[in-house]
């Protein structure tokens, strides 16, 4: 068991920087925060998951799932309910036994290890705080199991409370805390014993929207500070994009795509990923004779032309724009459409248009004065422009 | 008028319709009282009046004159003290036996899959649907000198003399435990079912072995249910009559049996009433004590020990 070396920091004036947590961005040059970063996170370990199979009855929930998480990485498992993301997390924590596979944490196989020996911190969806203990004893629980001395326990709990900005609330009963405070206690309890990795199972889903957004930033900053390897489960794509280093999009027991949020958004590999992350318009195109065609128009694109056959062109609503010219110019593709409705949304507007084949597409743009001046009315024919570099093709199922 | 309202801008607002609103509030209070009155009357007629009467009766001795002799008897006659002690001994022993048998049973029920649990729960509740008298006689048949258990054990050669299982203290405990068990198991099961499985998972996740998780998390969280079961069983035991009367063989005299003797055998209603009042007072005191202990548990922070 490694020592919780934050203790060294008690004498230095790190309290101020801790309390300024929500606003704090990682400042590696600041000697104080670098000391924090180095001293709290000596245990970030990589996770190697390979060949995980899980069946419930006859139903296959996870199929030959493999995944590598780098040391100190914040990885999110994103997927709809029933995609197997929570099952994978339960297997990682040891509450569900896989049928086959291997989980290595820092090279050590843990798949057959009982949960209480795994040394993994977990934040549960409903927090799972112990209702018969106060905040202090909740956070001290993992330390008590590890026979940490009373004095050191008090010190480390104090430090953890400080870290999640709950200083002085140690004597509170759990039922006296608000949802956000419970969330923080659960977090403090999951990291106070310096687990090898931290798992979070939709920890923010019970909070209201503004608190959730605040906690997303806070969790993100805490992760940057402590650098613990984190596996986070959510079905909220916006949350995943906000917080993660990488996102593994799961569907029906498999990982569809795993990449950095900006890559997933800009270049989804499958229709599922394109539809699950952000809004997407799907326009059917055909690849023949070495180029891609939408009806009789050749699509200009910067990515490689796929194999012959039917494909879907994925276009984000904000990548579509209204162009005056009906003829393609330069590297812009133009698709004619008819406006169905224009909805003003304050900062932006959404334009619902119908293509010639009857397919609905959405266009979104900011309400800049030049755009607003040329806003089309319902029933008006328009030309939708797509830059060649924004053209992304996925297989048509 | 206009000048007055200009000087006291709130005066008009305060008195505007104040009388009408006050009258409406009063009407509502009377209406609610009228709706409550049948219930209040019933409580008064079937609870307050009989208990008051009982208390009144207990103040008269056999000759019909006002005296405290019915209560003084408790301190003068050793048999009363012995009955009192026996009653508590039986109540403690039965409650203890119920806890020892009922806790593992309730734990098993709470861990079973839903369908199996509901079937087992029916088995637990089943005795409720049978008469206490019938069940007690059944126990007599099983436990008596030439009953099932003794004859089997003798036939198997385990013992040579029949064990004294009925018509004594042990028989009373066995019979009463059987009858009281569901009263402990049901509230305990209900409270165990409400324990969040994620709390147990969190315990293990944080490094507590399954045994430590049970000891530090499951058991403390099941205590409120255990406490209410214990209170129910203990209080029911204090006033129990049928089973000790039949299974005790006249050797185990409990409080309720003493009341029955006093009133029907000796026709001393005053003494019987005094016994009833004392039983009631002791029960209330115990309930108060439990409430005090549990209240502290429920509202205060539980210590980590």
HADDOCK unambig.tbl for C-alpha pairs under 7 A between the chains (distance, minus, plus):
assign (segid A and resid 115 and name CA) (segid B and resid 204 and name CA) 5.91 0.50 0.50
assign (segid A and resid 115 and name CA) (segid B and resid 205 and name CA) 5.56 0.50 0.50
assign (segid A and resid 116 and name CA) (segid B and resid 204 and name CA) 4.62 0.50 0.50
assign (segid A and resid 116 and name CA) (segid B and resid 205 and name CA) 5.17 0.50 0.50
assign (segid A and resid 116 and name CA) (segid B and resid 206 and name CA) 6.40 0.50 0.50
assign (segid A and resid 116 and name CA) (segid B and resid 207 and name CA) 4.14 0.50 0.50
assign (segid A and resid 116 and name CA) (segid B and resid 208 and name CA) 5.61 0.50 0.50
assign (segid A and resid 116 and name CA) (segid B and resid 209 and name CA) 5.72 0.50 0.50
assign (segid A and resid 117 and name CA) (segid B and resid 207 and name CA) 6.19 0.50 0.50
assign (segid A and resid 119 and name CA) (segid B and resid 207 and name CA) 6.78 0.50 0.50
assign (segid A and resid 120 and name CA) (segid B and resid 205 and name CA) 6.59 0.50 0.50
assign (segid A and resid 121 and name CA) (segid B and resid 205 and name CA) 6.63 0.50 0.50
assign (segid A and resid 121 and name CA) (segid B and resid 206 and name CA) 6.64 0.50 0.50
assign (segid A and resid 122 and name CA) (segid B and resid 205 and name CA) 6.87 0.50 0.50
assign (segid A and resid 128 and name CA) (segid B and resid 198 and name CA) 5.50 0.50 0.50
assign (segid A and resid 128 and name CA) (segid B and resid 199 and name CA) 4.72 0.50 0.50
assign (segid A and resid 128 and name CA) (segid B and resid 202 and name CA) 6.50 0.50 0.50
assign (segid A and resid 129 and name CA) (segid B and resid 199 and name CA) 6.49 0.50 0.50
assign (segid A and resid 130 and name CA) (segid B and resid 199 and name CA) 6.29 0.50 0.50
assign (segid A and resid 132 and name CA) (segid B and resid 221 and name CA) 6.80 0.50 0.50
assign (segid A and resid 132 and name CA) (segid B and resid 301 and name CA) 7.00 0.50 0.50
assign (segid A and resid 132 and name CA) (segid B and resid 302 and name CA) 5.82 0.50 0.50
assign (segid A and resid 133 and name CA) (segid B and resid 301 and name CA) 6.51 0.50 0.50
assign (segid A and resid 133 and name CA) (segid B and resid 302 and name CA) 5.90 0.50 0.50
assign (segid A and resid 133 and name CA) (segid B and resid 304 and name CA) 6.78 0.50 0.50
assign (segid A and resid 134 and name CA) (segid B and resid 301 and name CA) 6.25 0.50 0.50
assign (segid A and resid 137 and name CA) (segid B and resid 304 and name CA) 6.70 0.50 0.50
assign (segid A and resid 142 and name CA) (segid B and resid 206 and name CA) 4.83 0.50 0.50
assign (segid A and resid 142 and name CA) (segid B and resid 207 and name CA) 5.90 0.50 0.50
assign (segid A and resid 145 and name CA) (segid B and resid 207 and name CA) 5.86 0.50 0.50
assign (segid A and resid 145 and name CA) (segid B and resid 208 and name CA) 5.75 0.50 0.50
assign (segid A and resid 173 and name CA) (segid B and resid 301 and name CA) 6.39 0.50 0.50
